[in-house]
Amino acid sequence: MTDLRTWIREADDRAYSEHLAKAEEASPRAQVAEFHRPIAEARARCPVQPHSQSTLVGFEDYRKAMSVFSERPVFALIGHGETKRGFMDTEVFSSSIHNETIAQVWGETLLGMDGEQHRKYRNTIASAFRKSVLDRWERDAVVPIVEGLIDRFAGRGRADLIGEFTLLFPVYVVAEMLGLPRADVPKFTSWAADTITIFFDPRTALAASAALQTYLDAAISERRAAPGDDLISLLIEAEIEGQRLTNQEIVNFCRILLPAGAETTARSTGSLLLGLLSHPEQLEMVRADVAAGSTEVAERAIEEALRWEPPLTSVNRITTQETEVAGVPIPAGAIVECNMSGANRDPAVWPDPDRFDITRPSAQHLAFAAGPHHCLGVHLARAESRVALTTLLRRLPGLRLDPDVPRPEALGLGFRSPRTLPVIFEAS
């Protein structure tokens, strides 16, 4: 069988790339550039706003087509302390809102669970993400995939690091973790990406969800008959407190892996590269540290990029009772947006918060949320970004923004990242 790096080098992923490009072009929210300034102005007035983040940035809320958003009041928590409370106080701010929204295409998942149900389900899944398994995936999947993609353009001296690199490597990692046939990657990833259109294009989303159900059901049946060392097999075998996952629970978890894991990693890595390439002196700090055999500065850069431009701007909760935050009364049954982007640029925590600065003293950013729903894949996501960054710097001497094209910027309302990142370097 062809080794993974060689297969990645020669794989044809144009159909998936074109699929994503068309989706971005068709979505007005993907073009939103002016985001942080209006959020900061609103936060200065009050860190709790009786509006959605869409309204705060002057954009019509695309979710209004879903009745849950049109029939209930919406509040945005946009200060660091307020947003953290929204994540930590699970008695008042419930995750069950996801059962009325994204569960239409992903099914019941840990995203919409609270309390003891969430604890047991999360612990069962987490047993498949132990350190020895993560180390193996880094070695056997992340590294060869990153190297294979760079092989494609290292000899050219120029590339678009978004379209040719960051959009691709996390989806290949997820597919490899699941042990899917490599020829199936384009259709699996396209279906998974389409599920998140449920908020504005339910027909496409529901069709994609049904296709994934059929596809994953068959894959799970195959692994029950002949287990391997892939994630599906690990989930089948996982047991906590005598509890095992059902077929449907495994399907639901696998359905969220690409949008909730791969897309966020793709976007966070793109913003990391944007931040460093836009600040060459900081890029050189990372390059020098990597050349010395260390990843310490690279890891600091990853955390600063997550603070500066988190890939997902907010996560929803619903109030179980009437409450008050920062003096603002919030009724029971209200949708509450925990805005990580606003929280991560709160000047009460980070001086000059709009500045990208990898030398900042560390403080707890909320890009991965907080509390019981703190991102389950955080260690894998950080490892992927670290491998991507350090390998690019090792393989592409003189890496810098292409001076002959407009300077790229982060765009988007719900998900944010640069759409293109044209660079030049010394061909090898």
N, C-alpha and C positions, 0 to 999 in steps of 0.2 A: 504493500500500500504506500502511496506517495506520502512522504513526510509532510507535516502540517505547514511548515514554513514554505516549502516548495509549492504546495497546493494553493496557499494564500497568494503567493507571488503571481500565480497564473490564473487565479479565479476570476470569473466574469461577474462582477457585482453591479454592472451598469443599470440593470433593471431596478434594483433596490434603490440606488442613488437617484435615478430619475423619478421613482415613485415618491421619495421624500421631497425632492425639489418641487414637484408638482403640488404636493400638499402644502408646502411652505408658501408657494406663489398664490395658492387659492385662499390662504388664511390672512385676512387683514391684520389680525392680532400679532402675527409673526413679524410684521414690519415695524412695530412700535419701538421707537428709539428713545423718546423722551419719557422716561419712567422714574428714575430715582429722584429727579428734582421735584416733581409734584408730590411724590410720597414724602419727601423731606419737609416740604412746605406744610403739608397736612399734619405731619408728626409734630412740627413746631407749634401748631395750634393746639393739638391734643393727640396723644398717642393712641387713642381709641376713636375711630370715626364711624358714624352711622351710614356708611356707604361701602360698596365693594371697591377693591383696588382698581377695577376697570373704570368705575366712575371717577375715582380720584385722579386718574391720569387722563380723563377726558375721552374715554373710549366706551362705546356701547358694550354692555356685558353680553358676550356671545352666548352665555349659558341661559339666557332668559327663555330660550325655546324649551328648556326643561322646567316643568311646572314647579319643582321644589324651590327653584331660585326666584321665580316670579311671584310665588305666593307667600314667601317668608321674608321678614326683615333680614338684612345682611349688614354685619359690622366687620370692620377691619382693625385688627390689633397690629400697630406698626411701630411700637417702641420695643426695645429689647426685653425689658422686664415684663411688659404686658404680654408679648408674644410667648415668652417662656412660661408664663402662668397658664396661657391657653394650652400648652403642651403638657404641663405638669399636673394641673388640677383636673384629673380625668373624671372626677365625680360630677363636676359642673360642665365641663367641655368634653362631650362624647364624640368618639370617632364613628358612631353609627350612621352619621350622615352619608358615609360612603356606600352604605347598603341601599340607599335610595338613588344613587347617582352612578358611579363607575361600576358598581356590582351588576348592573344590567348587562355588562359585557365581560367582566372578570369573574363574576360569581362571588360567593361569600369568601372573603379573604381576611387575613389578619389586619388589613387596613381599616376594616369596619368593625373590628371587635373591641370590646372593653373588658376590664376586670379579669376574672379567673379564666374565662373562655380564651381571652387573648394570651394570657400567661402560658397556658398549657399548649396552645397551638404554636405560639412563637418558640417555646422551648423545644417542641418536637422538631420544628423546621431547623432551628439553630443547631441541633445535633448533627445536621448534614453540612454545617459550615465551620467545623472545628479547624483549628490551626493547621494540622497536618494536611487536611484536604485543601485548604486555601493555598498552602505552600506548593502543593502538587499542581494546582490549577495555574498558579503563577508560572511555574517552571515549564509545564507541558502545554499550556494554552496561551497565556498572555504573552510570554516572551517570543515564541515562534510566530505568533500572529502579528505582533508589532514589527518584528524584524522582516517578515515577509511583505508587509505593506510598504515599509521603507525601501525594500529592494526594488519596488516598482519604479520609484522616482529618484533614487539616490544618484543615478548617473545623469540625470537631466539638468541638475543645477537650479531647478525651480519646481514649485508645486503649490497646490492649494491644500493646506494642512487640514482644512475642514472636510471638503468633499473627498479627498484622497486618503485621509487618515483618521481623524477623530470620529467621523460619522460611522466608520466601518469597523475599527478594531473592537469596540465593546460588543457589537452584535455578533461578531464571529466568536468572541469569548463565550457569550451566553450559549450559542448554538453548540460549541464544543463541550461546554460543561454539561449540557443536556444529552450529549452523545447522539445528536441528530445526524442523519446522513448528510454529508457536506453538500450534495446536490440539492438538498431541500432548503438550504439556508435562505435563498432569495424569497421563496414564497412564505416560509414561516415568519421571517422578519417583517415582510410587508403586511401580513395579516395582523401581527402583534402591534405594529405601528398604527394600523387603522382603527384598533379598538378605542383609542383615546379620542376619536372624533365623535363619540357618543353624545357629547354636549351640544353639537351643532349639526351633525350628519348621522342620525341614528341608523339609517338604512345601511350605510357602508359599515358602520361599527358592528352592528348586530350580525351582518353577514360574515364579517371577519371573525367574530367571536365563535360563531357556529362552525366555521371551517377549522379553527384552532381546536375546538372541542373534539371533532372527529379525528383530527390528526393526532392529538395528544392521547386520546383514548387508545388508539392503536399502538402508539409508542409505549404506553404504560403496560399494556397487555403483553407486548413483546418482552419487556424487562422483567415482568413477573415470571415469565417462562424461562428467561435466560438472563439473570442479573449480571450487571457489569460494575464498573467503578465510576459511572457517570452519576450526575445529580439525581436523575429520575430513580435510579436504582437505590441511591442513598436515602431518598425520601420514602421509597417503598419499605425500606428496612428500618427507618427511624422509629424509635419507640421511647416515650417518656411517660412514666407513671402508668404503665400498662396500656398506653394509648398509641395507636398507629393511625396513619393518615389514610383516608378513603381514596379511591380513584378520583372522585370529583374534587376533593381537596388538593390533590396533586395537580390535576388539570388547572384548577384556579390559581395555584401558586405559580405554575409555569407560564400561565397567560400573562401574569404581571411582570415577569422577569425582564422582558425587553423594554417596555415603556418605563417601568419604575427603576430598573437597574441600568440597562445599557444606554437608554437615551440620556439619563441624567449624567452618567459618566462621560458620554460623548460631549455633552454640553459643558460640563465643568472642566474637562481637559481643553476644550476649545477656548474657554475664557481664561484658563491658566496660561495658555500660550499667547493669547492676545495681551494679557497683562505684562508678561515678561518681554515679548517682542516690542511692545510699546515703551518699554523702559530698559533700553539696552544695557545700562549699567547694572541693573538687577539681574538681567539674563547672564551677564558675565560673572556675577557672584555665584550663580548656580553652576555655570559651566566650570569654573575653577574648582569648586568643591567636588563636582563629579569627577573631574580629571584627577583629583587627589584620592579618589576611591571612596568618597563619602556621599551620602544622600541626605545629610542633615539639612542643608540649605534648600534642596529640592523639596523636602517635606514641609519646610516652613513656607515655601512659595505656594505649595498646594493648599495649605490652610488659609493663607491670605487670599488666594483666588476664590476659594469657597465663601469666604466672608464678603469679599468685594462684589462678586457676581454669582450668587448661588444659581444653579441650573433651574431650580423650581422656585418660583417667587413666593408661593403661599400654599398652605394646606388647610382644608376646611375642618371645622368642628361644629357641633350643634349643642346649644345649651339645654341642659336637662331641667333647669330651674331658673327663676329670675336671679340675676346677679348684678354686680357693679364692678367695673374695672376702670381705674384712674378717674373715679368720680362719674363715670358714664353708666347709666342704668341700661342693662341689656335684658330683654324679656326672655322667658322660657321659650324654647322652640325656634330661636334665632340662629341663622347660619353665621358662624364667626370665622373669618379668614385669619389664620395665624401667618402673618406676613414675614417670612424669613428675610427677604430683601430689605425691608424697612428696619427690622430688628438689627440686622448685620451692619447697618450704616447709622446706628444711633450714636450721635456725638457724645452722649452721656457715658458711653463705653469706649468708643474709639475716637480720639481727636482727629480732626480732618478726615472724616470717614470715607470721603469719595476718592481719596488718594490710594493708589495701589502701592503698598510698601511692605516688602517681605521682611524688613527688619523690625516691624512692630513687636512690642511685647505681646505675648500670647494672651488671649481672652476667649471665652467660650462663644464661638459663633453658633448659629442655629441652622446652618445649611442642611444638616442631617436631622433636624427637629430635636426633640429632647424628651426625657421621660420614658415611659413604657414603649412608646412608638418610635424611639430613636432608631434610625435606619439599620436594618438587619445586615445589609451588605456593605456597611461602612468600611470594613477592613479590606474587602476585595476592591472596592472603588478606589481607595487610596493607593493600593498596590498597583492597580491598572494605570492610574495617573502617574505614579512614580516611574514605572517601567517605561511608559510612553515618553515622558519628559527626558529622562536620563538617556534613553536610547537615541532619541532624536539628536541630542547634543553630542553624543559620542559619534553618531554616524554622519552628521551634516555639519562639517566645519564652516564657520562664517555665517551660520543661520541668522537671517534678518528679514524684516519686512521688505517686500518688493517696493522700491521707491517710485516705480512707474505706474502704480495703480492707486486709487483713493485709499486712504487709511481705513481699515476695517473697524467696526464697532459692534458691540453687543446689541442685539435686537430681540424683541419679544415681550409679551405681556404675562403669560402663564409660565412658559418655558423661555429662558433667555440664554443667548450665546451668540457669537459672531456667525454669520452665514457663510462667509468666505474668509480665508486667511492666506493670501498669496505671499509666498516667501521666495527668497533666493539664497543660494549657498554654494559652496565649492563642490562641484560634481565629483563623485568617486566611482 
